[in-house]
Amino acid sequence: MKLFSSPASPFVRKVRVAIRELGLTDRVEEVVIPTTPLASADEIVAANPTGKIPALVRDDGPAIYDSRVITRYLNDLAKGTLYPQARLWEVLTLEATADAIMDAGVLMTYEVRLRPEAQQSQDWINAQWGKASRAIAAIENRWMSHLNGPLDMGQISVACALSYLDLRHDARGWRTGNDALAAWHADFITRDSFEATKPA
């Protein structure tokens, strides 16, 4: 199998972390594809008509895409425990919350990097940050007991989302007022799977 990826994408990173946590590094080739939101690479479009990464090209079926689809597929393939049935809805909700933080962070980045300065909207950027900061506060206030439980895809997703904010929006200071989450994140990212997938 081949994973079409880009090193800085938080959605790609969560898949790459899952691959390592599930012991699938020998079964999935990670292929970096130069692509942008304004000009999707042909290989990506062939695998995912929306032109978005990540996409997983399988040996025995059509390519699949969207990070949540890919991670569930890989978890089933490895007979893993990243989506435990007893906590499935909590895991999926936490993963969706983390993905919303990623979405907001990526849109903030695109607004600055892809639009001419005269067309950039600070109101839009602030609105995206509002979504991210509310989601972070919700995790701090409602989900810390879950984050401190057995490893699952919700935890991986939250760590990838927060690490992306560190990479692209560190000046926003997401840790302020979120002391428990900040301490959890500092410990979680010492995992080998995170060290191995850190953007260069």
C-alpha positions in Angstrom: 0.0 0.0 0.0 1.0 3.6 -0.5 0.1 6.6 1.6 0.2 9.8 -0.4 1.3 12.5 2.1 2.8 15.8 2.9 5.0 16.1 6.0 3.4 19.2 7.5 -0.2 18.1 7.3 -1.7 17.3 10.7 -4.2 15.0 8.9 -1.3 13.0 7.3 0.6 13.0 10.6 -2.3 11.3 12.5 -2.3 8.5 9.9 1.5 8.2 10.1 1.4 8.0 13.9 -1.3 5.3 13.6 0.8 3.3 11.2 3.6 3.2 13.7 1.4 2.5 16.7 -0.2 -0.4 14.8 3.1 -1.9 13.6 2.3 -1.4 9.9 5.4 0.4 8.8 6.5 -2.6 6.7 3.1 -2.7 4.9 2.6 1.0 4.1 5.0 3.0 1.9 4.8 6.7 2.7 5.1 8.7 -0.5 5.5 12.5 -0.3 3.6 14.2 -3.1 4.3 17.9 -3.8 0.8 19.4 -4.0 -1.0 22.5 -3.0 -4.7 23.5 -2.5 -4.5 25.6 -5.6 -2.9 23.0 -7.8 -3.5 19.4 -6.8 -0.9 16.8 -8.0 -2.2 14.4 -10.6 -1.4 11.4 -8.3 -3.6 12.8 -5.6 -6.5 13.6 -7.9 -6.3 10.0 -9.3 -6.6 8.6 -5.8 -9.0 11.2 -4.3 -11.1 13.3 -6.7 -11.1 16.2 -4.2 -7.4 16.4 -4.5 -6.9 16.3 -0.7 -4.3 14.4 1.3 -3.9 11.9 2.8 -5.0 9.1 0.4 -4.2 5.5 0.8 -3.7 3.5 -2.4 -4.5 -0.2 -1.6 -3.3 -3.3 -3.3 -6.7 -5.0 -3.3 -9.2 -2.2 -3.8 -9.8 1.4 -4.7 -7.9 4.1 -2.9 -9.5 5.4 0.3 -9.3 8.9 1.7 -10.1 11.2 4.6 -7.8 10.6 7.6 -10.6 9.1 9.7 -11.5 6.6 7.1 -7.8 5.6 6.6 -7.1 5.2 10.3 -10.1 3.0 10.9 -9.2 0.9 7.9 -5.6 0.5 9.2 -6.8 -0.3 12.7 -9.1 -3.1 11.3 -6.3 -4.4 9.1 -3.9 -4.6 12.1 -6.7 -5.8 14.5 -5.7 -2.9 16.6 -7.3 -1.2 19.6 -7.3 2.4 18.5 -11.1 2.4 18.2 -12.2 0.3 21.2 -15.9 -0.7 21.0 -16.6 0.0 24.6 -15.6 3.7 24.1 -16.2 4.0 20.4 -18.5 7.1 20.4 -16.3 9.0 22.8 -13.2 8.2 20.7 -15.0 9.3 17.5 -16.2 12.5 19.1 -12.8 13.4 20.5 -11.2 12.6 17.1 -13.8 14.8 15.4 -13.0 17.6 17.9 -9.3 17.3 17.1 -10.0 17.3 13.4 -12.0 20.5 13.8 -9.0 22.1 15.4 -6.8 20.9 12.5 -9.3 22.3 10.0 -9.3 25.7 11.7 -5.6 25.8 11.9 -5.1 24.8 8.3 -7.6 27.4 7.1 -5.8 30.1 9.1 -2.6 29.1 7.4 -4.1 29.1 3.9 -5.6 32.5 4.5 -2.1 34.0 5.1 -0.1 31.9 2.7 -2.4 31.5 -0.3 -4.3 34.8 -0.5 -2.8 38.2 -1.5 -2.3 40.3 1.6 -4.9 42.8 0.5 -7.5 40.1 0.3 -6.8 38.5 3.6 -9.5 38.7 6.3 -8.5 39.1 9.9 -12.1 38.5 10.9 -12.0 35.1 9.1 -8.7 34.2 10.8 -10.0 35.2 14.2 -13.2 33.2 13.6 -11.2 30.1 12.8 -9.1 30.6 16.0 -12.3 31.0 17.9 -13.4 27.5 16.8 -10.0 26.0 17.7 -9.8 27.7 21.1 -13.3 26.6 22.0 -12.5 23.1 21.0 -9.3 23.1 23.1 -11.2 24.5 26.1 -13.8 21.7 25.7 -11.0 19.1 25.7 -9.4 20.7 28.8 -12.7 20.8 30.7 -14.4 17.5 29.5 -12.0 15.1 28.1 -8.9 14.9 30.3 -9.9 11.6 32.0 -10.3 10.1 28.5 -6.9 11.4 27.4 -5.3 9.8 30.3 -6.7 6.4 29.5 -5.5 3.6 27.2 -4.1 4.8 23.8 -6.7 5.4 21.2 -7.2 7.4 18.0 -8.8 10.3 19.9 -5.6 10.9 21.8 -3.4 10.6 18.7 -5.7 13.1 16.9 -5.6 15.7 19.7 -1.8 15.5 20.0 -1.5 16.0 16.2 -3.9 18.9 16.3 -2.0 20.7 19.1 1.4 20.0 17.6 0.2 21.6 14.3 -0.8 24.7 16.2 2.7 24.8 17.7 4.1 24.5 14.2 2.0 27.2 12.5 0.3 29.3 15.2 2.5 29.1 18.2 2.0 32.8 18.9 -1.6 32.2 19.7 -0.6 30.4 22.9 -3.1 27.6 23.1 -1.6 26.5 26.4 -2.9 29.6 28.3 -5.7 28.5 30.6 -5.3 24.8 29.5 -2.7 23.6 32.0 -3.8 20.0 32.2 -4.0 19.6 28.5 -0.6 21.3 28.0 1.0 18.9 30.5 -0.6 15.9 28.8 0.6 17.0 25.4 4.2 17.6 26.6 4.2 14.0 27.8 2.4 12.4 24.9 4.6 13.8 22.2 7.6 12.0 23.6 6.2 8.7 22.2 8.4 7.2 19.5 5.6 7.5 16.9 5.5 11.3 17.4 9.3 11.7 17.3 9.4 9.8 14.1 6.7 11.9 12.4 7.8 15.3 13.5 7.8 17.8 10.5 11.3 18.7 9.4 
